[in-house]
Amino acid sequence: MARIEGISDEDARGEVKEIFNSSNQLLGRTSNLVRILSHSPKLAKWFLPFVAAVRQPNAGAVSDVRLRNLSVLKTSTLNSCRY
């Protein structure tokens, strides 16, 4: 299966660099998914606030952290993710 490589910190320029900085502020890191979505900066700009609102309590998330982590694990298992 073909894979799309994520954009590295060293290769991030302009708008993508801003997205990475925002991700670090909102989520504490730049996830692999954000690195991949940043090939389309408009999509990444839409996705990042959504993820922050769902996952970060200080951004409005109201679900239990254990439930969120369980949903991540289940989704990863269903999609045969290796990590």
C-alpha positions as CSV (number, residue, x, y, z in Angstrom):
1,M,0.0,0.0,0.0
2,A,1.3,3.4,-0.9
3,R,1.9,5.8,1.9
4,I,2.0,9.6,2.0
5,E,5.1,10.9,3.8
6,G,4.5,13.6,6.4
7,I,6.2,16.9,6.1
8,S,9.2,17.1,8.5
9,D,10.0,20.1,10.7
10,E,13.0,20.9,8.5
11,D,10.9,21.0,5.3
12,A,8.0,23.0,6.8
13,R,7.9,26.5,5.3
14,G,5.5,29.4,5.3
15,E,1.9,28.3,5.9
16,V,2.9,24.8,6.9
17,K,5.3,26.1,9.5
18,E,2.4,28.1,10.9
19,I,0.2,25.0,11.1
20,F,3.0,23.1,12.9
21,N,3.4,26.0,15.4
22,S,-0.4,26.0,16.0
23,S,-0.4,22.3,16.4
24,N,2.3,22.5,19.0
25,Q,0.4,25.2,20.9
26,L,-3.0,23.4,20.8
27,L,-1.9,19.8,21.1
28,G,1.6,20.0,22.5
29,R,3.1,18.4,19.4
30,T,2.7,18.0,15.7
31,S,1.0,14.6,15.0
32,N,1.8,12.4,12.0
33,L,-1.7,13.1,10.7
34,V,-1.2,16.8,10.8
35,R,2.1,16.4,9.0
36,I,0.4,14.4,6.2
37,L,-2.6,16.7,6.0
38,S,-0.3,19.7,5.7
39,H,0.3,18.7,2.1
40,S,-3.1,20.5,1.7
41,P,-2.8,23.4,4.2
42,K,-6.4,24.4,3.8
43,L,-7.5,20.9,5.0
44,A,-4.9,21.0,7.9
45,K,-6.2,24.4,9.0
46,W,-9.7,23.1,9.2
47,F,-8.7,19.8,10.9
48,L,-6.5,21.2,13.6
49,P,-9.1,23.2,15.6
50,F,-11.5,20.3,15.2
51,V,-9.1,17.9,16.8
52,A,-8.2,20.3,19.6
53,A,-11.9,20.8,20.4
54,V,-12.5,17.1,20.5
55,R,-9.3,16.1,22.4
56,Q,-8.1,19.0,24.5
57,P,-10.1,19.8,27.7
58,N,-8.8,23.4,27.6
59,A,-10.3,23.8,24.1
60,G,-13.7,22.5,25.0
61,A,-13.5,18.7,25.0
62,V,-16.0,17.3,27.5
63,S,-15.6,13.5,26.9
64,D,-13.6,11.4,29.4
65,V,-9.9,11.1,28.4
66,R,-10.1,7.3,28.8
67,L,-13.0,7.1,26.4
68,R,-11.1,9.2,23.9
69,N,-8.0,7.1,24.2
70,L,-10.1,3.9,23.8
71,S,-11.6,5.3,20.6
72,V,-8.2,6.0,19.2
73,L,-7.0,2.5,20.0
74,K,-10.1,0.9,18.5
75,T,-9.9,3.0,15.3
76,S,-6.2,2.1,15.0
77,T,-7.0,-1.6,15.4
78,L,-9.8,-1.5,12.8
79,N,-7.5,0.2,10.4
80,S,-4.6,-2.3,11.0
81,C,-2.3,0.5,12.3
82,R,1.0,-0.8,13.5
83,Y,1.6,1.9,16.1
